Amino acid sequence: MSRKALAATISVCSNSILIVLKLLVGWLSGSVSIIAEAIHSANDLLAALIALVSVRIAERPPDAQHPYGHGKAEGISAALEALLIVGAAIWIVVESVDRILHPRPVENLTLGIAVMSISALLNTVVSRYLFRVAREEDSPALEADAQHLATDVYTSLGVIAGLALTGATGWYLIDPLVAIGVALLILHIGWSLTTKSVHHLMDAQLPSAEVSRIEHILNTEARIHSWHNLRTRKAGNTRHIDLHIVFRNDATLVEAHQVADELEKRIAAELAPAQVVIHVDPYDPQKETAAKNTSH
């Protein structure tokens, strides 16, 4: 099992434990905010399962039907997780409004606070681990999963505060109001993940810092006359880069091919993992001027 798959598996296990605990205590206490947290954890479990499947798919090597590899599976996973977050938030709001219109007492507050404290602690540990693996392995799917669990930490703390205030004041409306606050935070995270995953799936250009590293390599290569048509995108953790380099007309085909091959390897090593394709152009003053105007 790869490191990314192991991280996703750990997330599945931790969410499974929390769902059982939260649903049991939510049912015993009658707390809609704890039940809301259980639904959130159920979404996290589904998201973790999606992340696990997508990571396994993304790790497959390129084949005849997928010559660029399977990295897009992680972007699809992140988009699905974002939709799950939004759906969960809407459900929580509906249930909370119903509880405001039809108030019911909240019982077993101490047990509820204990379970939510366990949830906050466990999610803190697992989310930090997922964030670290996502950063080191450059995994959009694991990053989305980590965002789920990080959100759970804050919402769990909010539920704890709500339960404590309910116990201290006897105001049962605090519980559904806290649940609505949880839902709003979930919606914010869902929107952020949605825009980021769409950005990834639409083949957006690599971050400007990474593009600048490519440009530095090209601008410091004395054996080429110029370059243009630099295009970049990302699938999973693999960067795809293609561009044109221009040689003086007295350069031989062998020389041009050798330089292009060396540049491909340098750029791929600088932004690994990366696939780089360089097209060789002869020098043409008119085309060169037009290319510079569109590339810089």
C-alpha positions, 0 to 999 in steps of 0.5 A: 500500500502506498503512502497516500493510500495508507493515509486515506485508509486511516481517514476511513477508519477514524471517521467510521469510529466517530460516526458510531459514537456521534450517532449513539450519543446524539440519539441518547441526548437528543442534540441536533448539533451532535447529530449534525456532526454525525452526518458531517462525519458520515460525509467525511467517511464517504469522502475518505472512501472516494479519496482512497479509490481515487488515489489508487486509480491515480497511481495507475501508470499511463495506458493506451486509453489514458496516455497522460495517466490517471491523475485526474481521478484525484481532481474528480474526487475533490469535486465530489467531496465538495458536493458532499460538504454542501449537501451535508450543510443544507441538511443540517440547516433544514434539521436545525430550523425544524428544531427551532420551530419545534424545540426539544430538550437536550439530555446527557450533556456531559456525555455529549461534551465528552464524545465531541472532545474525543472527536476534536482530538482524533480529527486534529491528529488525523487531519494534520497527518493528512495535510502533511502527506497531501503536501509532501505527495502533492495530492488534491484528494488527500488535501480535500479529505484533510480539509474535511477533518480540519473543519470537523475540529472547529465544528466539534469545538462549536458544538461543545460550546453550545452544549455547555451553554445549553446546560448552563442556561437551559436555553434549548435554542442554543443547540440548533443555532450552533448547528446552523453555525456549523452548517455555515462553516461547512458551506464555506469550506465546500465552496472553497473546495469546489472552486479549487477542484474546478480550477484543477479539472479545467486544466488551469496553468501551474502556479506563477512561482512554478512557471517562473522556475521553468522560464528561468531554465529557458532564459538561462539556456545560451544554446537556444535563440528563444522560446514561446508557446509555453503551456502548463497544466496538472493532473493529480500530482503530475505536471504536464508542460509543453513549449517551443524552442527556437534555434538559429538556422545553422544548428543541426537537427542532432544539436537541436534534438540534444538540447531539447532533450536536455531541457526536457530532463532539466524541467522535469527534474525541477518540477518532478513529477512532470512530463515535458514535451519540447517542439523545435522551431527554426528561426523565422524573424516574423514568427519570432516577433509575433511569438514574443508578443504573445508569450511575454 
